[in-house]
Amino acid sequence: MKGDRVEVVVDAGDSIRVYHVAATRAGRRVEITTGRGIVEVTEVTRGGTPVRTSRFMSSRVIALVEHPAQPSRRLDSDEDEHPPDTHLPGLEPGP
């Protein structure tokens, strides 16, 4: 989903480097795979076609931080399905 991003913190020997991979367009997502000593972060389309790929040696990766996209904000005009003062049928209110 647009807005998803991943931060990869890597040990570069004498310093630490931070890399960012983000879903740049609507319908794209960021996938992370690990295997055989490699961490791969890929931006893919809805159909699964890779658009951008970053590969890191897993022994050098210090941190992998996923930042999911912020949920869309609700407008004041949006109504709740179940206002807080009503109870769902079949459920008893708590004490």
Secondary structure, DSSP 8 states (H G I E B T S, - for coil): -TT-EEEEEEE-SSSEEEEEEE--STT-EEEEEEETTEEEEEEE-TT--EEEEEEEETTTEEEEEEE--------TT---SS-TTS--TT-----
